[in-house]
Amino acid sequence: MKRIWILAASFALTLGTAAQDNGIGLILQQIETNNKQLQANAGLAEAQKLENRAGNNLENPSLSYSHLWDSDDKGITVGELVISQGFDFPTLYATRAKVNRLKASALDAQAAALRQDVLLQAQLVCLDIIHLYRQQQLLDERLKNAEELARMYAERLATGDANALETNKTNLELLNVRTERRTNALALQAKLRELQSLNGDMPLAPGRPLPAPVLPGPQALGLTAYAEVPLPADFAPLADALLASDPALQALEDERDAARRQISAERQGWLPRLEAGYRRNTETRHPLNGVVVGFSFPLFENRHKVRAAKNRALSIERQHDEAALRASAALWQLYDEAVQLQQSIREYRETFARQRDLQLLRRALDGGELSMIEYFVEVSIVYQSRANLLQLENQYQRTMAQIYKIRL
C-alpha cells in the first residue's frame, strides 16, 4: 500500500513538473548543458570509475632470463627463461567487479545530486529575478505617483496654494523612490549576471544576438511571473516519494552496499594468490620446457582488513540513517513554512481584493480631506503592504522549489 501511495505521489509530482515551465525550464536546460561545475564533475566521476575498474586488473606479467657459466670451464653455460603471470583467486575478481558497479552507481547518484543542487541554485536565482522584476513594476508605479505629486505641488507652491513644507515632503518622497528604484534595478542586474555565470557565462536567450556586455532582461527570458505551485493537502506520501528518489540518499545507499560487498572481498583476500607460467632450461644438451605454478599465502598483508571493512560499512550505514532523518526533517520544516506563507499570502490578497486604498487616498488628498503628511503615511503603509506580499510570494516559491528539488 505504501508503494502505491509513493507511485501516486510521484505521478502527481511529474504532472506538477510539466505544468510549470514559464521560462525557467528552458533556462535550466541550458544551464545543465553549459554549467562548468557540472562539466568538471562529469569528467571527475568518469575518471574515478576508471580508477576503480583499474584496481581489478590482472597484475603485470613477468619475464626473466638467467645466463650462468661454469667457473672452471667457461665454455659451459646454462640459460633459463621464465615467463609467469600472477593473479588473485578467481572469485575475488567477480566480487571486486560487483563492488565497482556499486561504486559507479554511487558516483552517478552523487553527480545527480550535484546536478540538482546547481539547478536548484539557478531556479532560486530565476525566482529572485521574477521577484525583483515585479518589485520594479511596483516601484515604477510608486515613482509615477511621486512625480505627479511633486509636479502638482510645485505648481501649487508657485500659485500660493501649497507651502514649502509640503513641497519639500513631495520632493523628498520622489528622491527616496528614485533611489530605491535604482537599488532594485542594480540588484536585478546582479541576479541576471549570476544566472548567466551559472550558464558558463554564455548567453541565455538563444537566437537573439546581443552585444557581449548586454544581458537579456526578465521579459526576454520569460521571467516575469510565477507558475502556480499548489501546496499538497496530504504531504506524507509525497514526502516518502521525494525521499525515495533523493539521489544523495541513493548515493549513500550504494556506498553502503559497496562497503558490505567489500567485506566479502576482504575475506577472500585470505585465499592464496596464484602464479602460472612457462619455463625453459638449457642446462642439458636438449632444452627442457615446462610450466611454473606458484602460490602466495597472505599471512601478514591482509591482517585487520576485514575488521576495517566492517567498521567502514557500519559507519556508512549510520551516515545514511542520519542523512535520511535530516532530509525528512528538512522536508517537513519546508512544508510547515510553506503552509504559513500560503496563509499569509491568502490574507493579504483577500484584504487587497476588498480595498482600493490608493485611489481612495488620492481622492481624499485632492479633496482636502487628508494633509500631505497624512497622505504619505497612509500611502507608505499601502506600498509596504504590497511589497510584503511580493516578498511572501517569493519566499513561498523558493520554499516550494526546495521541496520539489527532486523534480529537477
C-alpha positions in Angstrom: 0.0 0.0 0.0 2.9 2.3 0.8 4.4 1.7 -2.6 1.1 2.6 -4.3 1.0 5.9 -2.3 4.6 6.6 -3.4 3.8 5.9 -7.0 0.7 8.1 -7.0 2.7 10.9 -5.4 5.5 10.5 -7.9 2.9 10.7 -10.7 1.4 13.9 -9.3 4.9 15.3 -8.9 5.6 14.6 -12.6 2.4 16.4 -13.6 3.3 19.3 -11.4 6.7 19.5 -13.1 5.2 19.5 -16.6 2.7 22.2 -15.6 5.1 24.9 -14.6 7.6 25.9 -17.2 7.2 29.7 -17.5 10.7 30.2 -18.9 12.5 28.6 -16.0 12.5 25.1 -17.6 14.2 26.3 -20.8 16.8 28.2 -18.8 17.6 25.2 -16.6 18.1 23.0 -19.7 20.7 25.4 -21.0 22.5 25.6 -17.6 22.5 21.8 -17.3 24.4 21.8 -20.6 26.8 24.7 -20.1 27.5 24.8 -16.4 31.2 24.5 -15.8 30.9 22.8 -12.4 28.7 20.1 -13.9 31.1 19.6 -16.8 34.1 19.3 -14.4 32.3 16.9 -12.2 31.3 14.6 -15.1 34.9 14.2 -16.1 36.0 13.6 -12.4 33.3 11.0 -11.9 34.3 9.2 -15.1 38.0 9.2 -14.0 37.0 7.8 -10.6 35.1 5.0 -12.3 38.1 4.1 -14.5 40.4 4.1 -11.4 38.1 1.7 -9.6 38.0 -0.6 -12.6 41.8 -0.4 -12.9 42.1 -1.7 -9.3 40.6 -5.0 -10.5 43.0 -5.6 -13.4 45.4 -8.5 -13.5 48.9 -7.7 -12.4 51.6 -7.3 -15.0 53.2 -10.5 -16.4 56.9 -11.0 -15.6 59.7 -12.3 -17.8 63.1 -13.2 -16.5 66.2 -14.8 -18.2 69.2 -16.3 -16.4 72.5 -16.9 -18.0 75.0 -19.0 -16.0 78.5 -20.2 -16.8 80.8 -22.7 -15.2 83.6 -21.1 -13.1 86.1 -23.8 -14.2 85.1 -24.3 -17.8 83.9 -21.0 -19.5 82.6 -23.0 -22.4 79.8 -24.5 -20.3 76.8 -22.2 -20.0 73.3 -22.6 -18.8 70.3 -20.5 -19.9 66.9 -20.3 -18.2 63.8 -18.3 -19.4 60.8 -17.9 -17.1 57.5 -16.2 -18.2 54.8 -16.0 -15.5 51.6 -14.4 -14.6 50.3 -13.8 -11.1 46.7 -13.4 -10.2 44.3 -13.4 -7.3 41.9 -16.2 -6.6 39.3 -16.1 -9.4 36.2 -15.4 -7.2 37.9 -12.3 -5.9 37.7 -10.6 -9.3 34.0 -11.2 -9.5 33.4 -9.8 -6.0 35.5 -6.7 -6.8 33.6 -6.2 -10.0 30.3 -6.1 -8.0 31.9 -3.6 -5.6 33.0 -1.4 -8.6 29.5 -1.5 -10.1 28.0 -0.3 -6.8 30.7 2.4 -6.5 29.9 3.5 -10.1 26.2 3.7 -9.2 27.1 5.8 -6.1 29.1 8.2 -8.3 26.2 8.5 -10.7 23.9 9.3 -7.8 26.4 11.9 -6.5 26.5 13.5 -9.9 22.7 13.6 -10.0 22.7 15.2 -6.5 25.2 17.9 -7.6 23.1 18.5 -10.8 20.0 19.1 -8.6 21.9 21.4 -6.4 23.2 23.5 -9.3 19.8 23.6 -11.0 18.1 24.5 -7.7 20.5 27.4 -7.3 19.7 28.5 -10.8 16.0 28.2 -10.2 16.2 30.2 -7.0 18.0 32.9 -8.9 15.2 32.8 -11.5 12.6 33.2 -8.8 14.5 36.2 -7.4 14.6 37.8 -10.8 10.9 37.4 -11.1 10.5 39.0 -7.6 12.8 41.9 -8.4 11.0 42.5 -11.8 7.6 42.6 -10.1 9.1 44.9 -7.4 10.5 47.1 -10.1 7.0 47.4 -11.6 5.6 48.4 -8.1 8.4 51.0 -7.8 7.7 52.3 -11.2 4.1 52.8 -10.2 5.2 54.5 -7.0 7.6 56.7 -8.9 5.0 57.8 -11.3 2.7 58.8 -8.4 5.6 60.6 -6.6 6.4 62.5 -9.8 2.8 63.6 -10.3 2.6 64.8 -6.7 5.9 66.7 -6.9 4.8 68.4 -10.1 1.4 69.2 -8.7 2.8 70.7 -5.5 5.5 72.6 -7.4 2.6 74.3 -9.4 0.6 74.9 -6.2 3.6 76.5 -4.5 4.0 78.8 -7.4 0.4 79.9 -7.1 0.4 80.0 -3.3 -1.9 77.0 -2.8 0.8 74.9 -1.0 3.5 75.7 1.4 7.2 74.9 1.2 7.0 72.1 3.9 4.5 70.1 1.7 6.5 70.7 -1.4 9.8 69.6 0.3 8.0 66.5 1.5 6.9 65.5 -2.0 10.4 66.2 -3.3 11.9 64.0 -0.6 9.5 61.2 -1.4 10.4 61.4 -5.0 14.1 61.2 -4.2 13.6 58.2 -1.9 11.6 56.3 -4.5 14.1 57.1 -7.3 16.9 55.8 -5.0 15.0 52.6 -4.1 14.2 52.0 -7.7 17.9 52.3 -8.7 18.9 50.0 -6.0 16.3 47.4 -7.1 17.5 47.7 -10.7 21.1 47.1 -9.6 20.0 44.0 -7.7 18.1 42.8 -10.7 21.1 43.2 -12.9 23.3 41.4 -10.5 20.9 38.4 -10.4 20.9 38.3 -14.2 24.7 38.2 -14.3 24.7 35.5 -11.6 22.3 33.5 -13.8 24.5 33.9 -16.9 27.6 32.8 -14.9 25.8 29.6 -13.9 25.3 29.1 -17.7 29.0 29.1 -18.2 28.9 32.8 -19.0 27.1 32.0 -22.2 24.0 34.0 -23.4 20.7 32.7 -22.1 18.5 33.8 -24.9 19.3 31.6 -27.9 18.5 33.1 -31.3 18.7 36.6 -30.0 22.1 38.0 -30.8 23.2 40.6 -28.2 26.4 42.6 -27.7 28.7 40.9 -25.2 28.1 43.4 -22.3 24.3 43.3 -22.8 22.3 40.9 -20.7 18.8 39.7 -21.7 16.2 41.1 -19.4 13.5 39.3 -17.5 11.0 39.7 -20.3 13.4 38.2 -22.9 14.0 35.3 -20.6 10.3 34.8 -19.7 10.9 35.5 -16.1 8.1 37.9 -15.3 5.5 35.8 -13.4 5.5 32.8 -11.1 3.9 29.5 -12.1 1.2 28.2 -9.8 2.7 25.7 -7.3 -0.2 24.2 -5.2 0.5 23.0 -1.7 -0.5 19.3 -1.3 -3.0 18.8 1.5 -1.5 15.4 2.5 2.2 15.8 2.5 3.2 12.4 4.0 3.0 10.2 0.8 4.7 13.0 -1.2 7.5 13.2 1.3 8.0 9.5 1.1 8.2 9.7 -2.7 10.7 12.6 -2.5 12.9 10.8 0.0 12.8 7.6 -2.0 14.0 9.4 -5.1 16.6 11.6 -3.4 19.9 10.9 -5.2 22.0 12.0 -2.2 20.4 9.3 -0.1 20.7 6.8 -3.1 24.4 7.6 -3.3 24.8 6.7 0.4 22.8 3.5 -0.1 25.1 2.5 -2.9 28.2 3.3 -0.9 26.7 1.2 2.0 26.1 -1.7 -0.3 29.5 -1.4 -1.8 31.1 -1.4 1.7 29.1 -4.5 2.7 30.3 -6.2 -0.5 33.9 -5.1 0.3 33.7 -7.1 3.5 33.3 -10.2 1.3 36.2 -9.1 -0.9 38.5 -8.7 2.2 37.5 -12.1 3.5 38.5 -13.6 0.2 41.8 -11.8 0.5 42.9 -14.7 2.8 42.7 -17.0 -0.2 46.1 -17.8 -1.8 47.3 -15.8 -4.7 48.2 -17.9 -7.7 51.0 -17.8 -10.3 51.3 -19.7 -13.5 53.8 -19.6 -16.4 56.3 -21.1 -18.7 59.9 -22.2 -18.0 62.7 -23.2 -20.4 66.0 -24.5 -19.2 69.1 -25.3 -21.4 71.2 -27.0 -18.7 71.3 -30.3 -20.6 72.0 -31.0 -24.2 68.3 -30.9 -25.0 66.4 -27.9 -23.7 63.8 -28.6 -21.0 60.4 -27.0 -21.3 57.8 -26.9 -18.5 55.2 -25.0 -16.6 55.6 -22.8 -13.5 52.9 -23.0 -10.7 53.1 -21.0 -7.5 51.1 -20.0 -4.5 51.4 -17.0 -2.2 49.8 -17.1 1.2 48.7 -13.7 2.7 49.8 -14.4 6.2 50.5 -10.7 7.0 49.3 -8.2 4.5 45.6 -8.9 5.0 45.6 -8.5 8.8 42.8 -6.3 10.2 41.4 -5.6 6.7 38.1 -7.5 7.3 37.6 -5.7 10.6 38.3 -2.3 8.9 35.8 -3.1 6.2 33.1 -4.0 8.7 33.7 -0.7 10.6 33.6 1.2 7.3 30.3 -0.4 6.3 28.8 0.3 9.7 29.9 3.9 9.6 28.4 4.5 6.1 25.1 2.8 7.2 24.9 5.2 10.1 25.7 8.1 7.9 22.8 7.0 5.6 20.4 6.8 8.5 21.4 10.2 9.8 21.1 11.8 6.3 17.6 10.2 5.9 16.5 11.7 9.2 17.9 15.1 8.4 16.3 15.0 4.9 12.9 14.1 6.2 13.1 16.8 8.9 14.1 19.4 6.4 11.2 18.5 4.1 8.7 18.7 6.8 10.2 22.0 8.0 9.9 23.4 4.5 6.3 22.2 4.3 5.4 23.8 7.6 7.0 27.1 6.4 5.1 26.9 3.1 1.8 26.4 4.9 2.4 29.6 6.9 3.5 31.5 3.9 0.4 30.4 1.9 -1.9 31.5 4.8 -0.2 35.0 4.9 -0.5 35.4 1.1 -4.1 34.5 1.2 -4.8 37.1 3.9 -3.0 39.8 2.0 -4.8 39.0 -1.2 -8.2 38.9 0.4 -7.5 42.3 2.0 -6.4 43.9 -1.2 -9.4 42.5 -3.0 -11.7 44.3 -0.7 -10.0 47.6 -0.7 -8.9 50.2 -3.2 -6.6 52.1 -0.9 -4.5 54.2 -3.3 -7.4 55.6 -5.3 -9.3 56.5 -2.1 -6.3 58.2 -0.6 -5.6 60.2 -3.7 -9.2 61.4 -3.9 -9.1 62.3 -0.2 -5.9 64.3 -0.8 -7.2 66.1 -3.8 -10.4 66.9 -1.9 -8.5 68.3 1.1 -9.7 65.5 3.5 -6.1 64.5 4.1 -3.0 66.6 4.6 0.2 65.8 2.7 1.8 64.3 5.8 -1.2 62.0 6.5 -1.3 61.0 2.8 2.3 60.0 2.8 1.9 58.0 5.9 -1.1 56.1 4.5 0.5 55.6 1.1 3.7 54.2 2.7 1.6 51.6 4.5 -0.2 50.6 1.3 3.0 50.3 -0.7 4.8 48.5 2.2 1.9 46.0 2.4 2.2 45.3 -1.4 5.9 44.9 -1.1 5.3 42.5 1.8 3.0 40.5 -0.4 5.7 40.3 -3.2 8.2 39.1 -0.6 5.9 36.5 0.8 5.2 35.2 -2.7 8.9 34.9 -3.4 9.5 33.1 -0.2 6.7 30.7 -0.9 8.0 30.0 -4.4 11.6 29.5 -3.1 10.3 27.1 -0.4 8.3 25.0 -2.8 11.3 24.9 -5.2 13.4 23.4 -2.4 10.7 20.9 -1.6 10.4 19.8 -5.2 14.1 19.8 -5.9 13.9 16.2 -6.8 11.9 17.1 -10.0 14.9 19.0 -11.5 
